[in-house]
Amino acid sequence: MIEFESVVWPSIDGDIRGESIEPLIGTAAKASLFDAKFYELASLTEGVRNGSVKIRNEVINRLDVIFKEYLDEVLWGKVC
């Protein structure tokens, strides 16, 4: 998984400190506690919104993998 440098969504439930950014989806921090896939996708979205060119390129590569796995699962019933 891509590692970001201490950028966090503000949350009273969080235990990681870092530069705070407002999430694109207001409930992202709370929803992420309950759904790992949502967390990954929301984090990647934030990487595109707020990341450096290097981070954006890594995010695009990761999203490409996610979409290909999803399509394989939907079209062929399995993840290749």
PyRosetta script that sets phi, psi and omega in degrees:
from pyrosetta import init, pose_from_sequence

init()
pose = pose_from_sequence("MIEFESVVWPSIDGDIRGESIEPLIGTAAKASLFDAKFYELASLTEGVRNGSVKIRNEVINRLDVIFKEYLDEVLWGKVC")
pose.set_psi(1, 151.6)
pose.set_omega(1, -179.7)
pose.set_phi(2, -73.4)
pose.set_psi(2, 136.7)
pose.set_omega(2, 179.2)
pose.set_phi(3, -105.9)
pose.set_psi(3, 127.4)
pose.set_omega(3, 177.0)
pose.set_phi(4, -101.6)
pose.set_psi(4, 153.7)
pose.set_omega(4, -177.1)
pose.set_phi(5, -88.1)
pose.set_psi(5, 95.1)
pose.set_omega(5, 170.6)
pose.set_phi(6, 43.5)
pose.set_psi(6, 49.9)
pose.set_omega(6, 171.6)
pose.set_phi(7, -110.5)
pose.set_psi(7, 127.1)
pose.set_omega(7, -172.8)
pose.set_phi(8, -132.5)
pose.set_psi(8, 156.3)
pose.set_omega(8, 168.7)
pose.set_phi(9, -87.2)
pose.set_psi(9, 138.3)
pose.set_omega(9, 179.3)
pose.set_phi(10, -63.3)
pose.set_psi(10, 132.1)
pose.set_omega(10, 179.7)
pose.set_phi(11, -160.5)
pose.set_psi(11, 133.2)
pose.set_omega(11, 176.6)
pose.set_phi(12, -72.0)
pose.set_psi(12, -18.2)
pose.set_omega(12, 179.7)
pose.set_phi(13, -87.4)
pose.set_psi(13, -8.8)
pose.set_omega(13, -175.3)
pose.set_phi(14, -77.9)
pose.set_psi(14, 151.0)
pose.set_omega(14, 177.8)
pose.set_phi(15, -119.6)
pose.set_psi(15, 7.5)
pose.set_omega(15, 177.6)
pose.set_phi(16, -109.7)
pose.set_psi(16, 132.8)
pose.set_omega(16, 179.6)
pose.set_phi(17, -105.5)
pose.set_psi(17, 146.5)
pose.set_omega(17, 178.3)
pose.set_phi(18, 176.8)
pose.set_psi(18, -170.6)
pose.set_omega(18, 176.8)
pose.set_phi(19, -64.4)
pose.set_psi(19, 128.1)
pose.set_omega(19, -176.2)
pose.set_phi(20, -93.4)
pose.set_psi(20, 133.8)
pose.set_omega(20, 173.2)
pose.set_phi(21, -127.7)
pose.set_psi(21, 146.2)
pose.set_omega(21, 176.2)
pose.set_phi(22, -75.2)
pose.set_psi(22, 130.3)
pose.set_omega(22, -178.6)
pose.set_phi(23, -71.8)
pose.set_psi(23, 149.8)
pose.set_omega(23, 175.0)
pose.set_phi(24, -59.6)
pose.set_psi(24, -40.4)
pose.set_omega(24, 177.4)
pose.set_phi(25, -104.6)
pose.set_psi(25, 116.7)
pose.set_omega(25, -172.2)
pose.set_phi(26, -54.4)
pose.set_psi(26, -31.8)
pose.set_omega(26, -177.8)
pose.set_phi(27, -97.8)
pose.set_psi(27, 15.9)
pose.set_omega(27, -174.8)
pose.set_phi(28, -57.7)
pose.set_psi(28, -44.3)
pose.set_omega(28, -176.7)
pose.set_phi(29, -62.1)
pose.set_psi(29, -46.8)
pose.set_omega(29, -178.7)
pose.set_phi(30, -69.7)
pose.set_psi(30, -45.3)
pose.set_omega(30, -179.4)
pose.set_phi(31, -61.4)
pose.set_psi(31, -33.5)
pose.set_omega(31, -178.6)
pose.set_phi(32, -65.7)
pose.set_psi(32, -23.8)
pose.set_omega(32, 178.2)
pose.set_phi(33, -68.2)
pose.set_psi(33, -22.1)
pose.set_omega(33, -174.5)
pose.set_phi(34, -108.4)
pose.set_psi(34, -13.3)
pose.set_omega(34, -173.9)
pose.set_phi(35, -143.9)
pose.set_psi(35, 105.3)
pose.set_omega(35, -176.4)
pose.set_phi(36, -63.8)
pose.set_psi(36, -37.0)
pose.set_omega(36, -179.4)
pose.set_phi(37, -68.2)
pose.set_psi(37, -41.8)
pose.set_omega(37, 175.9)
pose.set_phi(38, -59.2)
pose.set_psi(38, -44.7)
pose.set_omega(38, 179.3)
pose.set_phi(39, -56.8)
pose.set_psi(39, -47.0)
pose.set_omega(39, -179.1)
pose.set_phi(40, -60.4)
pose.set_psi(40, -47.7)
pose.set_omega(40, -177.4)
pose.set_phi(41, -67.8)
pose.set_psi(41, -40.9)
pose.set_omega(41, 178.4)
pose.set_phi(42, -66.0)
pose.set_psi(42, -39.4)
pose.set_omega(42, 178.1)
pose.set_phi(43, -64.7)
pose.set_psi(43, -41.7)
pose.set_omega(43, 178.0)
pose.set_phi(44, -63.7)
pose.set_psi(44, -40.1)
pose.set_omega(44, 176.9)
pose.set_phi(45, -59.8)
pose.set_psi(45, -42.8)
pose.set_omega(45, 177.8)
pose.set_phi(46, -65.0)
pose.set_psi(46, -33.7)
pose.set_omega(46, 177.0)
pose.set_phi(47, -62.9)
pose.set_psi(47, -37.4)
pose.set_omega(47, 176.9)
pose.set_phi(48, -70.1)
pose.set_psi(48, -42.3)
pose.set_omega(48, -178.1)
pose.set_phi(49, -67.7)
pose.set_psi(49, -42.0)
pose.set_omega(49, -167.4)
pose.set_phi(50, -121.2)
pose.set_psi(50, -3.6)
pose.set_omega(50, -173.6)
pose.set_phi(51, -86.4)
pose.set_psi(51, 165.5)
pose.set_omega(51, 174.5)
pose.set_phi(52, -69.9)
pose.set_psi(52, 173.1)
pose.set_omega(52, 177.9)
pose.set_phi(53, -58.6)
pose.set_psi(53, -41.6)
pose.set_omega(53, 179.4)
pose.set_phi(54, -60.9)
pose.set_psi(54, -47.2)
pose.set_omega(54, 179.3)
pose.set_phi(55, -63.5)
pose.set_psi(55, -44.0)
pose.set_omega(55, 179.3)
pose.set_phi(56, -58.3)
pose.set_psi(56, -42.7)
pose.set_omega(56, 179.2)
pose.set_phi(57, -64.6)
pose.set_psi(57, -40.1)
pose.set_omega(57, 177.1)
pose.set_phi(58, -64.7)
pose.set_psi(58, -40.2)
pose.set_omega(58, 178.8)
pose.set_phi(59, -63.2)
pose.set_psi(59, -45.0)
pose.set_omega(59, 179.6)
pose.set_phi(60, -60.3)
pose.set_psi(60, -41.7)
pose.set_omega(60, 177.5)
pose.set_phi(61, -62.9)
pose.set_psi(61, -42.5)
pose.set_omega(61, 179.1)
pose.set_phi(62, -65.8)
pose.set_psi(62, -42.6)
pose.set_omega(62, 178.6)
pose.set_phi(63, -63.0)
pose.set_psi(63, -35.8)
pose.set_omega(63, 176.9)
pose.set_phi(64, -59.9)
pose.set_psi(64, -43.7)
pose.set_omega(64, 177.4)
pose.set_phi(65, -63.7)
pose.set_psi(65, -45.5)
pose.set_omega(65, -179.2)
pose.set_phi(66, -60.3)
pose.set_psi(66, -47.2)
pose.set_omega(66, -179.4)
pose.set_phi(67, -64.7)
pose.set_psi(67, -40.2)
pose.set_omega(67, 178.5)
pose.set_phi(68, -64.3)
pose.set_psi(68, -42.4)
pose.set_omega(68, 177.7)
pose.set_phi(69, -63.2)
pose.set_psi(69, -41.8)
pose.set_omega(69, 179.1)
pose.set_phi(70, -62.5)
pose.set_psi(70, -47.2)
pose.set_omega(70, -179.8)
pose.set_phi(71, -64.1)
pose.set_psi(71, -39.9)
pose.set_omega(71, 176.5)
pose.set_phi(72, -59.7)
pose.set_psi(72, -43.0)
pose.set_omega(72, -179.6)
pose.set_phi(73, -65.3)
pose.set_psi(73, -44.6)
pose.set_omega(73, -178.6)
pose.set_phi(74, -69.2)
pose.set_psi(74, -45.3)
pose.set_omega(74, -174.9)
pose.set_phi(75, -79.8)
pose.set_psi(75, -35.2)
pose.set_omega(75, -172.5)
pose.set_phi(76, -117.2)
pose.set_psi(76, -4.4)
pose.set_omega(76, 177.8)
pose.set_phi(77, 75.8)
pose.set_psi(77, 16.4)
pose.set_omega(77, 178.8)
pose.set_phi(78, -154.7)
pose.set_psi(78, 163.6)
pose.set_omega(78, 174.3)
pose.set_phi(79, -102.2)
pose.set_psi(79, 122.1)
pose.set_omega(79, -177.9)
pose.set_phi(80, -86.2)
pose.dump_pdb("model.pdb")
